């Protein structure tokens, strides 16, 4: 955001300023909402609706909850190894690779971009396969949505094949896209990039924390069907969120041709793939007692 606020591009700078205004307004609204909830908390907790939600609990199968409580697991090993390799690359890239190789790794149609795209399409396929196996409608619809979401992210990563196919950017889109490409994430001054970073952090860190802390959120999220990372993967996603130029430049300096954002996007895609793989436990929930109770609740 600091880079966008100081950008020489008017669209990027103005969008960043507007984002700051909206963010401040949203935080003010959230503060007022939380204050009202705090005042009304005694009455809410005494209500029959609240007590019933507490008694119903989570609709996620018990085995899934157990697996997501693990800190030291396969996801942490895989994501942790990838993070270690990424840090090593950031530290040693300038000494090991020449400028041409760095450009091939980091820039448009480079290694990192295509690696991210491959992982995202893999995440989409995995979500689609699991969607067909999910035992409840809420889980099926959620995983069909996630399959679609990851496919859109795949398309956005390669600008929908614009450079491979060779079609031009429409004039109206080019006027709002800072890189004159057919995608949304570079439009309106990287607004969607900022939103992606925020949503990645919320899904990876805030959502699992709320699930384990707040029983009402746990009730709501499980019926929505939104999967959440294990403790090990949540820790990795938190570290990935720290891959920001403002932080990395302080430790290794600004290396020409080194794009931390591309590296972060690749690590983020890997975390999405691991998140989908962790949720395979949900497909085997048919014999779970909690799942049976949830089905009876929906039927009634």
N, C-alpha and C positions, 0 to 999 in steps of 0.2 A: 504493500500500500504506500509506503514511503516513496518508492521509486515512481509509482503512478502519480502521486501528488506533485512530484518535482519534474514530471515528464514535460518535454518540449512539445509533445503532441497535445493539441487543445482538447480533442475528444477524450483522450486518456485522462488528462488532468481534471477536466470538468466532471467526468463520470466519477472519478475518485472523490472529488469534493462533494458531489451529490450523495455518494455512498456513505461518507462520513456523517452527513446531515441525517440521512435515513437511519443509520445505525444509532445515532444519539437519540433520535425520536423513538426508535424501537426499544432502546434500553430504558428510556423514561416511561414508556407505556408498560413495559414488563415490570418495572419497579412499582408502579401504581397498582398493577394487577396482583403482584405478590403481596403488597400491603393489604389489599382488600381480602385476599385469601387468608392471610394471617389473622385478620380481624374476625373473619367468618369461620375460621378453623374449628372452634369448639362446637358450633352448631352443625357444621358439615360432618364432623366425626360422630356426633350423636344421632345423625339421621339413619333411617333404616336402609337407605340406598348405600351409604358408605359401609355399614356393617355387613350388608349382603355381599358387596364387592370383596371385602376382606375375607369373608368365609369362602367365597368361590375361589379366590387365589388365581394363580397362573394357569393358562390353558396349555402351555408348553409341556411336553412330556418330561417326566422326572429325569430320565436318562440324559436328555439334552441339557438340562440345568446342571447336572453333575459334571458333564464334559466341559461346560463353559466356565466352571469354577477353577479349572486348572490353570496355573500360572506357567509352570515348566512343562510345555507340551511341544508337539511337532510344529505347530504354527510358529511358536516363539523361536524354535531352532532355525526353521527355514527363513522367516522374516529377519531374525537376528543376524543370520549369515549374510543375507542380502544387504542389510544395513552396514555390516562390517566391511563388505566388499565395496559398497558405495563410498564409505568414509575413506577407505584406502585409495580408491580412485580419485577422490577429491584432493587428497594430500599429494599423491604421486603423479597425477595426470600430466602436469606440466613438465616434469622431469623425464617421464617415460615416453610420451607421445609427442610427435611433431604437430604443428598447427593444422596441417591438412587432415591428419587422423582425428584430431580433436573436433574439427568441423564435421567430419563424417559421423562421429559418434553422437554429437549433440544437436546439430541443426536439422532443418526440415528434411524429411525423408532419411534421417540418420538412423543409426543402430538403436538408440534409446527410444525413438519415436515408434519404430516398427516393433520393437520388443513390447512396448506398452500396448500397442494395438493388438498384437497376438495374444497377450495375456487377457485383455479385455474381451476379445471375442471368445476366448476359452471360458471366461467367467459367465458370459451370456449363454453359451451352450450348456454349461453345467447347471445354471439356474433353470434353463428350459427343461432339461432332463429331470431335474428334481421337481419342477412344477407338476409334471405329469404323474409323479409318484406321491405327491403330498396327500395326506389323508383327509384334510379339511378344505372347505371352499376358501376360507380366508388365507390359508397358506398357499393354495394353488394360485389365487389371484395375485398375491404378493410376489410370488416367484415368477409368474408371467410378467409382472411389471418390472421386476429386477432384470429379467432376461432382456426386456425391451430397453431398459435404462442402460445396461452395459453395452448393448448393441449401438445405441446412440452415442455413447462415449467412444466406442471404437470408431464410428464414422467421423466424429468430431476430431479424433486424434490424427487422422490422415486427411482431414478436410474433405471427406466423402470421395476420396480418390481423384480430387481435382487435378493434381499434377500428373497422376498416372494416365488419366483419360485425356487430359488436356483441354478441359472446357474453361471458359472465362468466368470471372466473378461478375454477377449481375451488378449493374451500376448502383442501384439503391443499396444493396448489401455492402458493396465496396466503400460506399460513403460513410458507413458506420463501423467498418471492420479495420482495425489499426494495421493489419497485415495484408489487407486486400485479398482475403481468402474466403472460401465458402464454408464458414463455420460460425457457431455462436460464441465459442469461448474466447475469441479474440475481438468480439464485437462490443461496442459501448465502452471502450477503454479497459478491456480485460475484466469487466464486471463479473462475467460468469466464472473466470478463473478464481476470483476472490471468493465467490459463493461456493465453488468447488472445495477450496481449502477449508472454509468454515464448515460445510456439510460433512466433509471427511472427518474433521475433528469431532463434530457432534456425534456422528454415527460410531466412530471408533472409541471415543472416550466418555462423552456425556451420556449416551444411551445406555451402555452397560452399567455405568455408575447409578443411574436412575433405576434401572431394573433391580439391582441388588439392594438399593436403599429404600425406595418408595413402593409400598405394596399396591397402591392404586395405579401408579404408572405400570407396574408389573402386570396387573390385571388388564389394562388397556393395551399395552404393547403386545402381549401374547395373543389377544383376540384380533389385533390388527395383523398379526403374523410376521412382524418385522424381526428378522434374526439379528443377533448381536454377537460381537466377537467374544472369544474366551478372554480370560484375564491376561494370558500370555500374548494373544494377538492385540488386545487393547493397548498393552504396554508398547508393542511394536508400532502401532498406529500413532501413538502419542509421539514417539521418537521421529517417525516419518514426518509428522506435522512440523517438526523443528527444522526440516531441511528448507530453510529460507535463506536467500542471498544475504540478508541483513545479519544473519548469524554466522553463516559459513565464511563470509568475507572477512570477518573479524579474526578468524583463526588461520585461514590459509591465504587470504588476500584475493584480489580479483584476477582470476586467470582468464586471459582472452580465449574465447572459444568454449569455455566451460559454462554450461547452462544448468544451474542447480534445479531450476523448475522442471526441466525434462527428466532429471534424475528422480525428483520427488514424484512425478507422475508415474514413472515406472514402478517405483516402490509402492505407490498407492494402488496401482493396478494389481500388483502381487498380493497385497493385503485383501483386496476384494475377492480374488480367486481363493485365497485361504479361508475367507469368511464364508464363501459358498460351500467349500469343501467341509468345513466344520459343521455346517447345518445339515449334512447328510443324515444325521441322527434323527432329524424330524421326519424323514420318510419312513422310518421304522417304528412309528408311534401307534400303530393300530392296536397293539396289545397292551398299551400302557393304560393303567387304571385311571389316571388323570384325564387322558384323552377320551376314554369311554364316558367319563362323567361329563366332559365338555360336550360330547355328542348328544348325550341325554338332555343337557341343558338347552342346546340349540333346538332339539326336536320338540321340547315342551314350550 
